[in-house]
Amino acid sequence: MEWQADSFEFKKYQISKDRTAIDFIYQLIFKDGKKLDFIEKIFLPQAIPSTVSSNLLNKVLENLHLILGISYYKLYCPRNINTQYFLTEEQINFWNTVYTKGLGEFFYKNKIDFRGLGLVDFGPVPESRERSTIQGSTFKKEKDKTLIGIGGGKDSIVMAELLKEQRKNITGYVLKNKNSDFAIQKKVLELMRIDYLVVEREMDKKLFNLNKKPGSFNGHVPISAIYAFTGLFLALIYGFSEVILAQEKSANEGNVKYLGETINHQWSKSEEFEQMFQRYVKRFVTSEVTTYSILRKYSELEIIKEFAKQEKYFSVFSSCNKNSKINNKIDKLWCGQCAKCAFVFLTLAAYLPKDKIIKIFGKNLFADESLLPLYKDLLGRGQMKPFDCVGTFKEANEALSLVISKGEFNEDIIIKNLNLDLKT
């Protein structure tokens, strides 16, 4: 392919005078010398306290700058990336992995040979970069004050209810696009009866305009990594002692092999990323904030079995990603056509009666013959595991066995076909 941009630069970030907003500035430099700047704005629910040390604030904002930049970098995937930040070899290796594995699905779908990109090559590392970066990174925190990520789906609901049972002092946080709706998360949070913080992202409009033009790339970014760094930022400025996310063990399974690497749609939700992130934060940001997923040890079926006990959320939750795209208003909870809808319907059907499932989704997905290829993909009988936040082949087949044993859906076209496959 012909590369249209020679380099990508992390220029700077700047905090507004009232300390309620931050601008993150990036620049693409093209072969003809043309330069194009991008500004992403983050709006905070409360001003950054003056008591937060500038050293700590700079550390966390540098890393937030680096992760947010992935959306602008992938427009043209230039070979060179530049930043003024002092990064150690260990930090460079971390970001190299985040950019390569986090963009794995993007590379696969756009047929990009990432092996030749030299991704996240920040250039030679001066001796000064090897000095310790953790000194002076303490902050004022409140003991046992926990921040949790809320997406509005079954996982964050199960997480919150588990933590409430443990009598944790929890506050939710939501990351949303400015001027977009977050009605689902708001309704879920109201039922949780917990306090919450809302952070707004205003992505540069030039990004979306360029995505419509030939020669640019578009696709999946590691959004859970962005959530993780955002949660860390909020914890550090508002005094939380830990950040907990709702990521289950099935996120460890990939989708397909590409150029010798396993491509995993859920890589930034995986245990590999979680452990990398934990080490990175402790080593280069602060050792005083604990970050982890409370659902890591659970399978999708174990999580859905717990969720099935939370009937008060049935009419407000949604795990469908198609209805929460950038800049789109959410007008319904489930599209009824995507892999996530199909998988959640399948797993819920293993534990809830038929009438309740149909009421949640507004239709019987097992009666829609057009979804048969999708269900075969989810069960490992089709082309490949769908690029969505779905469980493993084993979990899907276990759910199907439970559904068949219950018998309520056995006359529906999807279950008839899948059951026939099992017998032949």
Order of alpha helices (4+ residues) and beta strands (2+ residues): beta-beta-beta-alpha-alpha-beta-alpha-alpha-beta-alpha-beta-alpha-beta-alpha-alpha-beta-beta-beta-alpha-beta-alpha-alpha-alpha-alpha-alpha-alpha
